[in-house]
Amino acid sequence: MGAPPNVRALAEDKHHAKAVAAQAGIPVIPGVAYGRSIDIPARPPMGGPYFVKYRFGSASEDVTMDCATDSWDAAADKARQFLAQGKDAMIETLIPGIDVTVPVLGGDVPIVLTPVAEISSLDHGIATFEQKRFLTANRRRDKHAKRSARHDHAHHLSALHHRRAGRLRGLRESVARHAPR
């Protein structure tokens, strides 16, 4: 059970995954990826506020409160810290909200399951590495969408995904064409 290796590899590269999703017509958050050989510009390529994270990986690895900032200079400094650690970085436009996971069981006819919202009380609703592992407070998992207005939003996202189910086939085909082999 689980995704094939090429799909997992694509999912681990957030920048490439966003490019494939955009090509399939799925809206993505504006952002730029930086590697050790790419200079971070003095002027921002998109509007703020900003969120900085690793390009590769998952589960909010090394995400802390200072990953969210209104300042391009602070975002660039955080990205340079990641680069100094040998990690490629991404700087994205920060969109406050909740962390919603929408499980999809693949196959000839994908099944989109009920979303699960991870709710953080931190500024902008960001989820830190420690919160995703429930090592600190300020975060809860809520599988019952009717309990809060935020979960109404999660159900809206689920409905949006259901409406776009026809696009999942195109996304799967796009992933197959672009994923590392």
N, C-alpha and C positions, 0 to 999 in steps of 0.2 A: 504494500500500500504506500502511497505517496507519489510525488511527482518524479518523472524520470530525471536522470542526472543533468541533461541539457537544460531543462526547465528550472531546476534548482540553481544551476549556475547563473542563469539569466536573472532569477529572483535575487541572488546575492549581489549583483551589480545594479545598484539602484538607478544609476544614470542611464545605463543601457535599457533597463526595464521600462523606465519612463519614456524613452525614445520609441520603444516598440509599442507601448500603450498609446502614445500620441499618434503613431502611424495608424493604429486601429481605430482612431477617432475618440479615444477616451481622454477627457481633460486631465492634464497634469499640472502640478505646481511649478511655476517658473524656478529654474535653478541652474547652477553651473558646477561642473566637476573640475577639480584641480588635482593634478599630480605633481610630483617633484620637479618635472620639467616644464611646468606651466606656471608662469608668473601670475600672481593675483593682482588684478589692476587696482590702481589707487581710487578710481571712480567705480561705483557699483554698476553692474550691467543690468540690474533690475531694481525695482523699488523694494523698500523694507516694510516692516521689520524683517529680520533675517533669522534663519535657523541653520546651524552648522552641524554636520554629522559625517561619519565615515561613508565613503562611496560604497565600499564593499562590506557585507555583513548584515547582521540583523539584531533584533531584540534590544535596540537602543544602546548598544555597546558604547561605553564612555560618554553617553549623553548626560550632561549636568545642566544645572540652571544657567550657566554662562554660555551655553550653546544657543540660547535665545537672546537676541539683542536688537535694539533699535538702530545701532550704529554699524555702518559698513566697516569702519576701522576695527571695531571689536570683533566682528564676524571674520574679517580677514586675519586678525591675530589668532583667533581660535583655529582657523583652518591651517595657518602656518604651524601651530602647535601639533596638529595631527600630522602634517607633512613631515615635521621634524622627527616624529615617531615612526616614520616610514609608511604611513597610512595615507592613501588618497582621500581627499575631502570633498564634500559637496556643500555649497552654500545655496540655500533656497529661500524664497519668500516665505516668511512665517505666516501661516494661516491659523489663527487660534481655533481651538475646537476640542474634539474628543478623538481618541484613538479607537477606530472601529475596525474590527477584523470581520471580514465576510468570507467564511469558508466556502470553497467551491470544490465539489467532487467532480473530477473530469470524466471523460468518456465521450461516446458519440453524442449524447445529450447531457450537457453539464447540469448538475444540480446545485443551485445556489441555496445555501442554508441560512438560517436566521443569524443576523449579525450579533456580535458580542462587543459591547462598548466598554472600554477601559477608561474610567473617569478619574482625572487628576485634579486636585485643587490647587496646583501650582500655577503661576502666571502663564497665561496663554493656553493652559491645559496641557502643557508638555508632559511627556512621560520619560522620566530618567531611567537609567540602567537599573538602579536599585529599586525603583518603584515597580518595574516590570517583573521583578522577582519577589515583590512584596516584602522587601527587606526594610523598607521605611513606610511611614504612614502617607497620607495624602493621596491615596489611590484606592479605587475599589473596582471590582469587576461586577457588572450587572447584566445578566442575561434576560432580564424581564423588561422589555422595552416600554411597557405601559406605565412603569413607575416614575418616569420623569420626562420632562420636555426634551432633554438631551437624547433620550432614547427614541422619542418621536423622530428626531433627526436621523438616528441610526436606522429606523424602519424606512424612512424616506430614502436613505442610501440603498437599503436592500431592494426597495421597489425600483429604484433607478437601475440597479444591477439586473433585476429581472427584466426590465424593459430593454436592457442592452444585451440580453442573453443571445440574441441573434448575432451580436458583435463578438461574442466569445469564440465562436467558430473561426471568425476572421482573426481574432487575437491568437488563437491556438495555431493557426496556419502561419501567422507572422512570427510567432515564437519559434516554430519549427524551422523557418527560414533563417532566423537571425541568431538563435541560441548557439553557444559554442558546442562543438561536437567532440 
